[in-house]
Amino acid sequence: MSQQELRLIVRLLNVDLDGGKKLPYALAGIKGVGIPFGYAVARALNIDPDIRLGQLTDQQLAAIEDVIKNPGKHGIPSWMYNRRRDPVTGRDLHLTGADLDLAIKEDIQREMRIKSWRGVRHALGLKVRGQRTRTTGRKTGPVGVVRRAAEAAAKEKEASKK
């Protein structure tokens, strides 16, 4: 594939990415990969970060996928990983996609199981990170607006019967 040819959609790690975006910004479309990590991937492979994702060859895309799956093997420092000191294995990991979702879900379940403050807040469906709850974070909508809408609907129904 020549450098002039541009693929509009590129499939990478089971995600369709925009081929018209620059490499780090396109890689940020993968859950678990941010823009700084995208720049680190480009530097690890000596690819110009200003190149569009759709201009890369299949070999370069395979190399990018390998770097995202195994960042330590390619010299990316562990402080850039999204899961440092995993509670189960104790290792530094970088998770993407469904693996990241599953790990977050397991973390929340563990917090709830040990009945920590965060776990109790999760279990009750309340805010977890210290936000105020006096006026915000309510599950139901404003009561007055709903009542007025119901009254207006009832009046219309009566008017249509007459």
C-alpha positions in Angstrom: 0.0 0.0 0.0 1.4 3.4 -1.0 1.7 6.4 1.4 -0.8 8.3 -0.8 -3.6 5.7 -0.4 -5.7 6.3 2.7 -8.0 3.7 4.3 -11.0 5.5 6.0 -11.7 2.7 8.5 -8.9 0.6 10.1 -9.7 -2.4 12.3 -7.3 -2.7 15.2 -7.9 -4.7 18.4 -11.5 -5.5 17.4 -12.3 -1.8 17.1 -13.1 0.2 13.9 -10.9 3.3 14.0 -11.0 6.5 11.9 -8.2 6.2 9.3 -8.2 10.0 8.7 -7.0 10.9 12.2 -3.4 11.2 13.3 -2.0 8.1 14.9 -2.2 8.9 18.6 -5.7 10.4 18.3 -7.0 7.5 16.3 -5.5 5.0 18.8 -7.3 6.8 21.6 -10.5 5.3 20.1 -9.5 2.0 21.7 -10.8 1.7 25.2 -7.8 1.7 27.5 -5.5 3.6 25.1 -5.2 7.4 25.6 -3.5 10.1 23.5 -0.2 10.0 25.6 0.0 6.2 25.3 -0.6 6.6 21.5 2.4 8.9 21.3 4.4 6.3 23.3 3.4 3.6 20.9 4.5 5.7 17.9 7.8 6.5 19.6 8.4 2.8 20.4 8.0 1.9 16.7 9.8 5.0 15.3 6.6 6.0 13.4 5.9 9.6 12.8 3.0 10.5 15.1 1.7 13.0 12.5 1.0 10.3 10.0 -2.7 9.3 9.5 -3.7 5.9 10.7 -5.1 5.0 7.3 -1.7 5.5 5.6 0.1 2.7 7.7 0.9 -0.7 6.2 -0.5 -3.9 7.5 2.9 -4.8 9.0 2.9 -1.5 10.9 -0.6 -2.0 12.2 0.3 -5.5 13.4 3.3 -4.0 15.2 1.1 -1.3 16.8 -1.3 -4.1 18.0 1.6 -6.0 19.5 3.0 -2.9 21.3 -0.5 -2.2 22.8 -0.8 -5.8 24.0 2.8 -6.1 25.3 4.0 -2.5 26.1 6.8 -3.6 28.4 8.4 -5.7 25.7 8.8 -2.6 23.6 10.2 -0.3 26.2 7.2 1.6 27.3 7.6 2.5 31.0 5.3 0.8 33.5 4.0 4.2 34.8 2.1 4.6 31.6 0.1 1.4 32.1 -3.6 1.6 33.1 -3.5 -1.1 35.8 -0.5 -0.9 38.1 0.0 -3.5 40.8 -3.0 -5.7 39.9 -4.6 -6.9 43.1 -4.9 -10.5 41.9 -1.5 -11.0 40.2 0.5 -8.1 41.7 2.0 -7.2 38.2 1.8 -4.1 36.2 -0.7 -4.6 33.3 -2.1 -2.6 30.5 -5.6 -3.8 29.6 -7.8 -2.8 26.7 -11.4 -3.3 25.6 -13.5 -5.9 27.3 -10.6 -7.0 29.6 -10.5 -3.4 31.1 -14.3 -3.4 31.6 -14.2 -6.8 33.3 -11.3 -5.8 35.6 -13.2 -2.6 36.6 -16.3 -4.6 37.3 -14.3 -7.1 39.4 -12.7 -4.3 41.4 -16.2 -2.9 42.2 -17.4 -6.3 43.2 -14.4 -6.8 45.5 -15.0 -3.4 47.2 -18.6 -4.4 47.8 -17.6 -7.9 49.1 -15.2 -6.5 51.7 -17.7 -3.8 52.6 -15.3 -0.9 52.2 -16.8 2.7 52.2 -16.6 2.8 48.4 -18.2 -0.7 48.1 -21.1 0.4 50.4 -21.6 3.5 48.3 -21.6 1.4 45.1 -24.0 -1.1 46.6 -26.4 1.7 47.6 -26.2 3.4 44.2 -24.8 6.6 45.7 -21.9 8.8 44.6 -18.6 7.2 45.4 -15.9 9.9 45.0 -16.9 12.4 47.7 -19.3 14.5 45.7 -22.2 16.3 47.4 -25.5 14.6 47.4 -27.9 17.1 49.0 -29.2 18.5 45.7 -27.5 16.4 42.9 -27.3 12.7 42.0 -31.0 12.1 42.5 -32.5 9.2 40.5 -35.9 10.7 39.8 -36.7 13.8 37.8 -38.1 17.0 39.1 -41.5 16.2 40.6 -43.2 19.5 39.8 -42.6 19.3 36.1 -43.9 15.8 35.9 -47.1 16.7 37.8 -47.7 19.7 35.5 -47.3 17.5 32.4 -49.7 14.9 33.9 -52.3 17.6 34.7 -52.0 19.1 31.2 -52.5 15.7 29.7 -55.6 15.1 31.9 -57.1 18.4 30.9 -56.5 17.7 27.2 -58.2 14.3 27.6 -61.3 15.9 29.3 -61.5 18.6 26.6 -61.4 16.0 23.8 -64.3 14.1 25.5 -66.5 17.1 25.4 
